[in-house]
Amino acid sequence: MKFDKKSIIALIIFLLILLIVILVYGKKDNKDNNEIPHDEYSEYYQNRERAGISAKDAVAQEVSNMNEYMTIKGIITKFSENVLYLNATADDLDLIVDKEQEASVLAEYKQEGLTFIKEVLAPNYKEKYSVDDTYIMNSLSKYAKAVYVVKDMYAVYDSEYLNTFFVYGSYGNEEYNFIVILDRYTSSFALYLNNYVKEQGYSADNKDSMKTLNITKVESNESNSFQYKNVEKEQVAKLYYEEFLQLAKSNPTAAYAKLDSDYKSKRFKSVEEFTNYVGNLPTGTQAKIATYTITEGNSYTEYLCKDMLGNNFIFKVTGAMKYTVILDTYTVKVLAYQNEYDKLEDNKKVELCLNRFFEAINNQDYEKAYSYLNETFRTNNFGSVEEFKKYVTTYWFKVNNFIYQSTETSTNGTYSVYGIIQDYEQDGNFDAGLIDKTFYVKLGDSYDSFEVSFEK
């Protein structure tokens, strides 16, 4: 077959076009296969600039999103774990190693901590303070065995991708603050330490002091990646409970300060009185939430948590990990309790009231339990709170659980309630103490107005 000159030229043009198409689509497929994103950073910032918006317009606001809060807290927890490596013993790390190997193993952990810290610190922070191993050891090793507690957290939402978090808290009794730059695009973070926060004058007491650091991107490395947390409501309830319980046992004064002001003035008149109460709080396997209820109020969300021993912990939440605490359902109004009471039939209201009577006894709040006793019954049987306390501590248990068997109504509106008082601390044991008892309960005008008497 012969080709003329025009046919040859047309064939060459066709082949060139075909080659170009193959190259273009080949590059596109390669891009898709390697998941190479286009530069959304530049596109986003150009759009902001055209709209006359800059990161300087962003203002600090208290972090209210629990997922964000836990993401930042997780970053600082990981940082603190690596700080521990700087000055840890084998016991601190729960290591089981031969004595002759211990020094070299601990040296490896120390080097791991140093590497991690250097990689998560912001580049301009490292440049400003000439960060090296000696700088890190001098600055951080003293915090190796201290627990970091977050007090306040604020965010400056610089852009859709970059957020600046100001974290105020302490290692032990020493104030220590962080700035965390979160890059949602690269899923990477960078840290600024306490000395930088202080030098720049950032303060939780002055929201206007917290501004963007004008960071446009956080480059990823082997240490600074993060995963955005997604916290379930049950986990949130558990966090409140565990944090307050730990605080109450380690620092009763700080825990006392977290009590709801109205509740505190009525229930605990002093730190000393509260500290004595803390000794009765559960430990070990009993320090776990059994049930929880979430109720929305006008200005707060209420978490009512009941632990394995029937203790009530009510958290009035106004922001992420921002709460005050109530430790019973009878001293001040509790939304969940009020809502439940209002919906019940009278015979069930009686049970709820009797539960409160036992709650006061289990809390060793004998004065409150004494106030619920029918006046005539009280006068005839217990001339004082001390006499009532002596009776209860002699014949009942330290922690009492009443198991309802039957409830009957008499003509004068007094309910006869028969049941069994169980030793709550021995629940599940074959030889757990049990006491048959009949109580008489008369309802009043409100959920806090009722009278109790019983067969001695």
RODO-2510 file (C-alpha; in nm, 4 decimals, decimal comma):
residues 456
     n   res          X          Y          Z
     1     m     0,0000     0,0000     0,0000
     2     k     0,1327     0,3377    -0,1000
     3     f     0,0786     0,6587     0,1005
     4     d     0,0907     1,0015    -0,0520
     5     k     0,2514     1,2933     0,1273
     6     k    -0,0802     1,4314     0,2643
     7     s    -0,1761     1,0936     0,4108
     8     i     0,1575     1,0611     0,5889
     9     i     0,1267     1,4111     0,7411
    10     a    -0,2326     1,3370     0,8558
    11     l    -0,1182     1,0111     1,0166
    12     i     0,1657     1,1836     1,2004
    13     i    -0,0751     1,4539     1,3335
    14     f    -0,3212     1,1840     1,4480
    15     l    -0,0468     0,9944     1,6316
    16     l     0,0753     1,3134     1,8009
    17     i    -0,2773     1,3963     1,9216
    18     l    -0,3193     1,0397     2,0480
    19     l     0,0130     1,0627     2,2355
    20     i    -0,0872     1,3923     2,3998
    21     v    -0,4214     1,2455     2,5134
    22     i    -0,2489     0,9427     2,6612
    23     l     0,0033     1,1591     2,8480
    24     v    -0,2647     1,3928     2,9876
    25     y    -0,4926     1,1160     3,1120
    26     g    -0,1960     0,9145     3,2289
    27     k    -0,0861     1,2030     3,4515
    28     k    -0,4413     1,2452     3,5789
    29     d    -0,4654     0,8767     3,6684
    30     n    -0,1264     0,8897     3,8353
    31     k    -0,2388     1,1919     4,0357
    32     d    -0,5571     1,0160     4,1417
    33     n    -0,3717     0,6983     4,2326
    34     n    -0,1259     0,8863     4,4512
    35     e    -0,4033     1,1042     4,6020
    36     i    -0,2158     1,4282     4,5379
    37     p    -0,4533     1,7121     4,6347
    38     h    -0,4545     2,0473     4,4651
    39     d    -0,3289     2,3365     4,6743
    40     e    -0,6472     2,4289     4,8601
    41     y    -0,4409     2,6410     5,0991
    42     s    -0,3566     2,8939     4,8285
    43     e    -0,7075     2,8884     4,6888
    44     y    -0,8623     2,9435     5,0314
    45     y    -0,6311     3,2269     5,1333
    46     q    -0,6711     3,3980     4,7956
    47     n    -1,0488     3,3906     4,8379
    48     r    -1,0177     3,5358     5,1901
    49     e    -0,7854     3,8060     5,0662
    50     r    -1,0224     3,9027     4,7857
    51     a    -1,3052     3,9221     5,0422
    52     g    -1,0968     4,1498     5,2628
    53     i    -1,0760     3,8935     5,5420
    54     s    -0,7565     3,8109     5,7283
    55     a    -0,6631     3,5777     6,0123
    56     k    -0,6191     3,8882     6,2277
    57     d    -0,9985     3,9244     6,2314
    58     a    -1,0325     3,5992     6,4271
    59     v    -1,0989     3,6425     6,7997
    60     a    -1,0444     3,3941     7,0820
    61     q    -1,3393     3,1999     7,2151
    62     e    -1,3652     2,9381     7,4854
    63     v    -1,3638     2,5856     7,3443
    64     s    -1,7113     2,4363     7,3795
    65     n    -1,6815     2,1448     7,1383
    66     m    -1,5905     1,8326     7,3364
    67     n    -1,4334     1,6633     7,0340
    68     e    -1,1959     1,9569     6,9831
    69     y    -1,1188     1,9715     7,3535
    70     m    -1,0294     1,6029     7,3722
    71     t    -0,8222     1,6251     7,0524
    72     i    -0,6054     1,8999     7,2039
    73     k    -0,5911     1,7302     7,5437
    74     g    -0,4783     1,4089     7,3711
    75     i    -0,1923     1,5962     7,2046
    76     i    -0,0743     1,7400     7,5363
    77     t    -0,1090     1,4009     7,7060
    78     k     0,1144     1,2476     7,4380
    79     f     0,3627     1,5324     7,4850
    80     s     0,3641     1,4744     7,8626
    81     e     0,4260     1,1009     7,8131
    82     n     0,7399     1,1876     7,6210
    83     v     0,8432     1,4387     7,8873
    84     l     0,8266     1,1484     8,1336
    85     y     1,0832     0,9613     7,9213
    86     l     1,3378     1,2360     7,9899
    87     n     1,3780     1,1485     8,3548
    88     a     1,2043     0,8158     8,4114
    89     t     1,2925     0,5042     8,6091
    90     a     1,2066     0,1479     8,5122
    91     d     0,9252     0,1550     8,7697
    92     d     0,7819     0,4750     8,6176
    93     l     0,7546     0,2990     8,2812
    94     d     0,6511    -0,0414     8,4240
    95     l     0,9563    -0,1983     8,2597
    96     i     1,0738    -0,5487     8,3390
    97     v     1,4425    -0,5551     8,2430
    98     d     1,7656    -0,6948     8,3835
    99     k     1,9628    -0,4523     8,5977
   100     e     2,2571    -0,4535     8,3585
   101     q     2,0263    -0,3560     8,0699
   102     e     1,8224    -0,0960     8,2572
   103     a     2,0519     0,2016     8,1891
   104     s     2,0665     0,1422     7,8130
   105     v     1,6887     0,0861     7,7881
   106     l     1,6179     0,4074     7,9789
   107     a     1,8664     0,5901     7,7550
   108     e     1,6676     0,4729     7,4517
   109     y     1,3448     0,6040     7,6048
   110     k     1,5141     0,9343     7,6847
   111     q     1,6323     0,9699     7,3249
   112     e     1,2833     0,8833     7,2004
   113     g     1,1404     1,1592     7,4202
   114     l     1,3959     1,4147     7,3020
   115     t     1,3311     1,3313     6,9354
   116     f     0,9538     1,3509     6,9756
   117     i     0,9660     1,6859     7,1553
   118     k     1,1955     1,8413     6,8964
   119     e     0,9710     1,7237     6,6130
   120     v     0,6470     1,8586     6,7616
   121     l     0,7797     2,2023     6,8591
   122     a     0,7037     2,4777     6,6078
   123     p     1,0011     2,5607     6,3823
   124     n     1,0062     2,9297     6,4768
   125     y     0,9895     2,8370     6,8473
   126     k     1,2956     2,6128     6,8055
   127     e     1,4773     2,8867     6,6169
   128     k     1,3882     3,1562     6,8708
   129     y     1,5161     2,9554     7,1694
   130     s     1,7952     2,7589     6,9946
   131     v     1,6315     2,4337     7,1009
   132     d     1,8627     2,1356     7,1434
   133     d     1,8770     1,8365     7,3794
   134     t     2,0273     2,0438     7,6603
   135     y     1,7561     2,3102     7,6280
   136     i     1,4825     2,0446     7,6455
   137     m     1,6327     1,8721     7,9497
   138     n     1,6785     2,2013     8,1344
   139     s     1,3268     2,3198     8,0479
   140     l     1,1152     2,0077     8,0820
   141     s     1,2779     1,7223     8,2741
   142     k     1,1513     1,8569     8,6091
   143     y     0,7937     1,7932     8,4901
   144     a     0,8670     1,4301     8,4044
   145     k     0,6512     1,2794     8,6789
   146     a     0,3881     1,5528     8,7093
   147     v     0,0326     1,5181     8,5782
   148     y    -0,0839     1,7983     8,3507
   149     v    -0,4252     1,9429     8,4359
   150     v    -0,6082     2,1676     8,1878
   151     k    -0,7787     2,4645     8,3494
   152     d    -0,8930     2,6709     8,0482
   153     m    -0,8833     2,6269     7,6727
   154     y    -0,9471     2,8908     7,4051
   155     a    -0,9369     2,8761     7,0269
   156     v    -0,8644     3,1289     6,7554
   157     y    -1,0109     2,9892     6,4347
   158     d    -0,7594     3,1439     6,1962
   159     s    -0,9065     2,9742     5,8911
   160     e    -1,0883     2,6696     5,7674
   161     y    -0,7643     2,4755     5,8013
   162     l    -0,5542     2,6374     6,0719
   163     n    -0,6727     2,6755     6,4322
   164     t    -0,4716     2,8154     6,7231
   165     f    -0,5488     2,6751     7,0690
   166     f    -0,4383     2,8443     7,3911
   167     v    -0,4227     2,5925     7,6757
   168     y    -0,3882     2,7122     8,0351
   169     g    -0,3169     2,4660     8,3121
   170     s    -0,0511     2,3278     8,5430
   171     y     0,1999     2,0518     8,6028
   172     g     0,1301     1,9711     8,9672
   173     n     0,1148     2,3020     9,1516
   174     e     0,3151     2,4917     8,8883
   175     e     0,1325     2,6908     8,6217
   176     y     0,2216     2,5805     8,2720
   177     n     0,0597     2,6858     7,9437
   178     f     0,0750     2,5774     7,5796
   179     i    -0,0179     2,6993     7,2337
   180     v    -0,1219     2,4242     6,9932
   181     i    -0,1428     2,4924     6,6193
   182     l    -0,3783     2,2431     6,4575
   183     d    -0,3540     2,1946     6,0810
   184     r    -0,6629     2,0023     5,9692
   185     y    -0,5332     1,9839     5,6105
   186     t    -0,2125     1,7935     5,6887
   187     s    -0,3518     1,6409     6,0141
   188     s    -0,0440     1,7776     6,1891
   189     f     0,0206     1,9960     6,4920
   190     a     0,2905     2,2204     6,6339
   191     l     0,3519     2,3332     6,9931
   192     y     0,4721     2,6476     7,1675
   193     l     0,5723     2,6119     7,5324
   194     n     0,5073     2,8105     7,8471
   195     n     0,7964     3,0577     7,8166
   196     y     0,6711     3,1740     7,4755
   197     v     0,3141     3,2127     7,6068
   198     k     0,4384     3,4284     7,8945
   199     e     0,6736     3,6412     7,6867
   200     q     0,3993     3,7218     7,4361
   201     g     0,1605     3,8223     7,7158
   202     y    -0,1170     3,5728     7,6341
   203     s    -0,3548     3,5319     7,9275
   204     a    -0,6774     3,3439     8,0029
   205     d    -0,7909     3,6536     8,1916
   206     n    -0,7781     3,8634     7,8740
   207     k    -0,9360     3,7095     7,5642
   208     d    -0,8234     4,0071     7,3546
   209     s    -0,4603     3,9134     7,4215
   210     m    -0,4970     3,5879     7,2276
   211     k    -0,4434     3,6381     6,8564
   212     t    -0,3458     3,4353     6,5533
   213     l     0,0229     3,3485     6,5203
   214     n    -0,0129     3,3835     6,1417
   215     i     0,0971     3,0258     6,0775
   216     t    -0,0158     2,9180     5,7298
   217     k     0,0859     2,5530     5,7342
   218     v     0,2225     2,2800     5,9630
   219     e     0,4547     2,0419     5,7843
   220     s     0,4009     1,6799     5,8867
   221     n     0,6702     1,4527     6,0281
   222     e     0,6881     1,1185     6,2079
   223     s     0,5776     1,2613     6,5441
   224     n     0,3274     1,5427     6,4910
   225     s     0,0247     1,3736     6,3374
   226     f    -0,3112     1,3698     6,5183
   227     q    -0,6529     1,2133     6,4811
   228     y    -0,9638     1,4182     6,5453
   229     k    -1,1505     1,2742     6,8441
   230     n    -1,5146     1,1752     6,8330
   231     v    -1,6322     1,1474     7,1938
   232     e    -1,9588     0,9730     7,2836
   233     k    -2,1839     1,1135     7,5582
   234     e    -2,1137     0,8168     7,7843
   235     q    -1,7412     0,8891     7,7562
   236     v    -1,8068     1,2538     7,8463
   237     a    -1,9965     1,1523     8,1613
   238     k    -1,7119     0,9172     8,2522
   239     l    -1,4549     1,1936     8,1994
   240     y    -1,6358     1,4326     8,4338
   241     y    -1,6722     1,1636     8,6989
   242     e    -1,3129     1,0390     8,6819
   243     e    -1,1578     1,3854     8,6688
   244     f    -1,3493     1,5123     8,9716
   245     l    -1,2897     1,1943     9,1715
   246     q    -0,9148     1,2129     9,1017
   247     l    -0,9084     1,5826     9,1898
   248     a    -1,1024     1,5263     9,5141
   249     k    -0,8504     1,2677     9,6314
   250     s    -0,5346     1,4465     9,5146
   251     n    -0,6312     1,8085     9,5828
   252     p    -0,9481     1,8449     9,7982
   253     t    -0,9133     2,2237     9,8041
   254     a    -0,9293     2,2439     9,4242
   255     a    -1,2210     1,9977     9,4172
   256     y    -1,4020     2,2047     9,6828
   257     a    -1,3683     2,5096     9,4562
   258     k    -1,5504     2,3203     9,1779
   259     l    -1,8620     2,2617     9,3888
   260     d    -2,1771     2,4507     9,2892
   261     s    -2,1775     2,7669     9,5041
   262     d    -2,5347     2,7288     9,6322
   263     y    -2,4792     2,3610     9,7081
   264     k    -2,1454     2,4267     9,8779
   265     s    -2,2916     2,6882    10,1134
   266     k    -2,5679     2,4490    10,2218
   267     r    -2,3842     2,1167    10,2336
   268     f    -2,0199     2,1846    10,3245
   269     k    -1,9376     2,4860    10,5359
   270     s    -1,5591     2,4485    10,5044
   271     v    -1,2828     2,2766    10,3082
   272     e    -1,2112     2,0640    10,6150
   273     e    -1,5687     1,9330    10,6230
   274     f    -1,5477     1,8479    10,2541
   275     t    -1,2072     1,6825    10,2963
   276     n    -1,3540     1,4535    10,5617
   277     y    -1,6331     1,3634    10,3209
   278     v    -1,3821     1,2803    10,0441
   279     g    -1,2578     0,9901    10,2549
   280     n    -1,5913     0,8172    10,1940
   281     l    -1,5751     0,8405     9,8136
   282     p    -1,5358     0,5098     9,6273
   283     t    -1,2038     0,3668     9,5111
   284     g    -1,0919     0,0810     9,2886
   285     t    -1,3574    -0,1185     9,1029
   286     q    -1,6372     0,0636     9,2866
   287     a    -1,5274     0,3991     9,1392
   288     k    -1,7181     0,3493     8,8146
   289     i    -2,0350     0,4946     8,6669
   290     a    -2,3307     0,2562     8,6744
   291     t    -2,5872     0,4877     8,5091
   292     y    -2,6043     0,8437     8,3791
   293     t    -2,8784     1,0863     8,2743
   294     i    -2,8361     1,4008     8,0615
   295     t    -3,0831     1,6887     8,1057
   296     e    -3,0743     2,0211     7,9205
   297     g    -3,1209     2,3347     8,1334
   298     n    -3,1554     2,6965     8,0240
   299     s    -2,7884     2,7842     8,0629
   300     y    -2,6203     2,4506     8,1288
   301     t    -2,6354     2,0780     8,0595
   302     e    -2,6780     1,8518     8,3607
   303     y    -2,5068     1,5127     8,3817
   304     l    -2,6414     1,3031     8,6701
   305     c    -2,4034     1,0114     8,7235
   306     k    -2,4655     0,7284     8,9687
   307     d    -2,1681     0,5093     9,0576
   308     m    -2,1458     0,1433     9,1604
   309     l    -2,2242     0,2281     9,5255
   310     g    -2,5256     0,4426     9,4413
   311     n    -2,3460     0,7771     9,4983
   312     n    -2,4806     1,0645     9,2902
   313     f    -2,2483     1,3067     9,1096
   314     i    -2,4305     1,5893     8,9313
   315     f    -2,2249     1,7983     8,6864
   316     k    -2,3651     2,1323     8,5670
   317     v    -2,1757     2,1779     8,2395
   318     t    -2,1362     2,5164     8,0690
   319     g    -1,8529     2,4298     7,8262
   320     a    -1,6045     2,1571     7,7384
   321     m    -1,4822     2,0300     8,0774
   322     k    -1,6233     2,3460     8,2400
   323     y    -1,8546     2,2395     8,5167
   324     t    -1,9616     2,2728     8,8780
   325     v    -2,0497     1,9746     9,0946
   326     i    -2,3355     1,8682     9,3242
   327     l    -2,2896     1,5490     9,5254
   328     d    -2,6470     1,4557     9,6154
   329     t    -3,0033     1,4962     9,4917
   330     y    -3,1533     1,6441     9,8076
   331     t    -2,9578     1,9567     9,9082
   332     v    -3,0386     2,1740     9,6049
   333     k    -3,2596     2,1341     9,2986
   334     v    -3,1457     1,8723     9,0467
   335     l    -3,3157     1,8925     8,7064
   336     a    -3,3171     1,5198     8,6291
   337     y    -3,4627     1,4368     8,9694
   338     q    -3,7306     1,7052     8,9438
   339     n    -3,8285     1,5933     8,5902
   340     e    -3,8517     1,2290     8,6943
   341     y    -4,0549     1,3095     9,0061
   342     d    -4,3075     1,5188     8,8133
   343     k    -4,3834     1,2323     8,5738
   344     l    -4,4388     0,9625     8,8377
   345     e    -4,7554     0,8278     8,9975
   346     d    -4,7757     0,8916     9,3731
   347     n    -4,6762     0,5374     9,4720
   348     k    -4,3548     0,5754     9,2681
   349     k    -4,2921     0,9224     9,4081
   350     v    -4,2871     0,7575     9,7495
   351     e    -4,0019     0,5319     9,6386
   352     l    -3,8061     0,8252     9,5015
   353     c    -3,8459     1,0117     9,8318
   354     l    -3,7380     0,7093    10,0358
   355     n    -3,4324     0,6804     9,8080
   356     r    -3,3357     1,0348     9,9066
   357     f    -3,3709     0,9468    10,2738
   358     f    -3,1238     0,6603    10,2271
   359     e    -2,8976     0,8767    10,0114
   360     a    -2,8572     1,1211    10,3000
   361     i    -2,7770     0,8345    10,5377
   362     n    -2,5229     0,6833    10,2973
   363     n    -2,3597     1,0260    10,2670
   364     q    -2,3422     1,0351    10,6486
   365     d    -2,5573     1,3477    10,6312
   366     y    -2,7540     1,2375    10,9370
   367     e    -2,8852     1,5855    11,0036
   368     k    -3,0640     1,5937    10,6658
   369     a    -3,1998     1,2386    10,7064
   370     y    -3,3185     1,3307    11,0562
   371     s    -3,5083     1,6299    10,9132
   372     y    -3,7117     1,3923    10,6916
   373     l    -3,8452     1,1987    10,9932
   374     n    -4,2082     1,2514    11,0932
   375     e    -4,2066     1,4990    11,3820
   376     t    -4,4087     1,2820    11,6254
   377     f    -4,2045     0,9725    11,5369
   378     r    -3,8822     1,1692    11,5767
   379     t    -3,9815     1,3063    11,9182
   380     n    -4,0904     0,9669    12,0495
   381     n    -3,7904     0,7706    11,9236
   382     f    -3,4892     0,9976    11,8641
   383     g    -3,4482     1,3028    12,0810
   384     s    -3,1495     1,4282    11,8800
   385     v    -2,9552     1,3792    11,5600
   386     e    -2,6880     1,1977    11,7600
   387     e    -2,9390     0,9412    11,8867
   388     f    -3,0614     0,8813    11,5322
   389     k    -2,7040     0,8481    11,4057
   390     k    -2,6228     0,5978    11,6802
   391     y    -2,9236     0,3854    11,5865
   392     v    -2,8449     0,3858    11,2129
   393     t    -2,4724     0,3120    11,2544
   394     t    -2,5496     0,0326    11,5013
   395     y    -2,8323    -0,1514    11,3243
   396     w    -2,7995    -0,0610    10,9544
   397     f    -2,5063    -0,0629    10,7147
   398     k    -2,2439     0,1884    10,6066
   399     v    -2,3951     0,1900    10,2550
   400     n    -2,7617     0,0899    10,2390
   401     n    -2,9667    -0,0192     9,9397
   402     f    -3,3431    -0,0562     9,9874
   403     i    -3,5049    -0,3290     9,7773
   404     y    -3,8779    -0,2582     9,7373
   405     q    -4,1214    -0,5449     9,7849
   406     s    -4,4633    -0,3790     9,8168
   407     t    -4,6229    -0,0340     9,8539
   408     e    -4,9723     0,0234     9,9960
   409     t    -5,1766     0,3377    10,0659
   410     s    -5,3677     0,4080    10,3876
   411     t    -5,6705     0,6356    10,4229
   412     n    -5,4726     0,9369    10,5502
   413     g    -5,2362     0,9434    10,2502
   414     t    -4,9487     0,7696    10,4243
   415     y    -4,7883     0,4915    10,2218
   416     s    -4,6724     0,1684    10,3815
   417     v    -4,3567     0,0462    10,2066
   418     y    -4,2193    -0,2982    10,2816
   419     g    -3,8771    -0,4055    10,1622
   420     i    -3,5274    -0,5231    10,2463
   421     i    -3,2296    -0,3086    10,3457
   422     q    -2,9238    -0,4552    10,1750
   423     d    -2,5565    -0,4003    10,2529
   424     y    -2,4641    -0,2244     9,9268
   425     e    -2,0901    -0,2772     9,9741
   426     q    -2,1457    -0,6555     9,9891
   427     d    -2,3854    -0,6658     9,6937
   428     g    -2,3513    -0,9999     9,5160
   429     n    -2,1911    -1,1820     9,8095
   430     f    -2,3746    -1,4871     9,9442
   431     d    -2,3476    -1,3695    10,3059
   432     a    -2,4386    -1,0020    10,2410
   433     g    -2,6384    -0,8476    10,5258
   434     l    -3,0175    -0,8096    10,4822
   435     i    -3,2765    -0,6426    10,7058
   436     d    -3,6539    -0,6671    10,6604
   437     k    -3,8094    -0,3253    10,7234
   438     t    -4,1404    -0,1416    10,6791
   439     f    -4,1358     0,2354    10,6238
   440     y    -4,4228     0,4832    10,6288
   441     v    -4,3955     0,7738    10,3862
   442     k    -4,6257     1,0737    10,3466
   443     l    -4,5813     1,3012    10,0444
   444     g    -4,5815     1,6788    10,0770
   445     d    -4,6352     1,9665     9,8332
   446     s    -4,3017     1,9251     9,6520
   447     y    -4,0398     1,6619     9,5814
   448     d    -3,8384     1,7808     9,8826
   449     s    -4,1366     1,7787    10,1185
   450     f    -4,2082     1,4332    10,2643
   451     e    -4,2106     1,2537    10,5996
   452     v    -4,0637     0,9170    10,6957
   453     s    -4,1158     0,6860    10,9913
   454     f    -4,0412     0,3177    11,0345
   455     e    -4,0679     0,0165    11,2608
   456     k    -3,7608     0,0073    11,4815
***
